[in-house]
Amino acid sequence: MRKEIAATEVSLPRYERLIDTARRLFERYHWLSSPGMQALHENLLGIVATGDAVLDEYEKVESIRQARPRPWARSAAAMRSCSSRFACPTATASMPMWGR
């Protein structure tokens, strides 16, 4: 677990492993929640909470990333449709490449 925490790689599988490892520690070593182990217990809870937060943010970013091209594609299609209706060759010639 220490190696996972110290690693500089940022990836979805890494954070999933961190969360899974910390949760398994709680399951295997029930005494981690005893009063004498409170500091370690809180650190492990922090690892799980931070990992969950990172995964949530990752999912949000991915959904935004996947949704982003759609409005541009619709706009480009509308521009093509509009220019073909009016059959104006100069309109498509002056249109940016992403709109063609």
C-alpha positions, 0 to 999 in steps of 0.5 A, spaced: 500 500 500 505 504 501 508 503 494 501 505 491 501 511 495 508 514 493 507 512 486 506 518 481 502 515 476 495 517 476 490 512 473 483 509 474 486 502 476 491 505 481 485 509 485 481 503 485 487 498 488 488 503 493 481 503 495 480 496 495 486 495 499 484 499 504 477 496 505 480 489 505 485 491 511 479 493 515 475 487 513 482 482 515 484 486 521 478 488 525 482 491 531 484 497 526 478 500 529 480 499 536 481 506 540 489 504 540 489 504 533 485 510 532 490 514 528 491 509 523 484 507 522 483 515 520 488 515 515 485 509 512 479 512 512 482 518 509 485 514 503 478 511 502 475 517 502 480 521 497 480 515 493 472 515 492 472 523 491 478 522 485 474 516 482 467 521 482 471 527 479 474 522 474 467 519 472 465 527 471 471 529 467 470 523 462 462 524 462 464 531 460 469 529 455 464 524 452 459 529 451 463 535 449 463 533 441 456 532 440 454 540 440 460 541 435 457 535 431 450 538 431 453 545 429 457 542 423 451 538 421 447 544 421 452 549 417 452 543 412 445 543 411 444 550 411 449 551 406 447 545 401 440 548 401 442 555 399 447 552 394 452 557 395 459 555 393 463 561 397 459 559 403 463 552 404 469 555 401 470 560 406 467 555 412 472 553 417 475 546 416 471 543 422 464 545 419 465 542 413 
